[in-house]
């Protein structure tokens, strides 16, 4: 019973950390990756539009 409780509590901690680090609205890892991807797409689009 104790092992199950410890396992469940560890899973809860992992979920909370994931939400705090990765899924945070404006400053999470997901948002930062999205911002960098959008910036890269814009730069590539600008290079393609100016290509001869």
N, C-alpha and C positions, 0 to 999 in steps of 0.2 A: 504494500500500500504506500509506503514511504517513497519507493522508487517512482511510482506513478505520479505522485504529487510533485516530486522534484522535476520530473520530465515535463509535466504540464506547466509548471512555473517557468522552466527554461524556455519553453515554446512561447509563452506569453511575453517574456522579456525579448525574445528574438523578434516577435511581431511588433512590439512597441519600438524597438530600435530601428527596424525597417521603416516604420512610419515616420519616425523622427528624422532619419537620415536621408532616405531615398525618396519618399513620397511627399515630402514637405512642399507646400504650394509654390512659393516663389524662390526659395533658396535651397531646395533639395537637389540631390544629384540628378534626378530626372529632369528638372527644370533647367539645370545648367547644361546638360547634354543637349536638350532641345534648343537652347539658345545658341550653343556653339554650332550645331547642325544647321540652323537657319542662317547663321553668319557664313558658314562654308558654302551653302547653296547660293547665297547672294553673290559671293565672290566668284564662284564658278560661273554663274549666269552672266556676270559682268565680263568675265574673260571670254566667254563664248560669243557675246554680242559684239565685242570689239575685234574678234578674230577676222583675218582677211578672207 
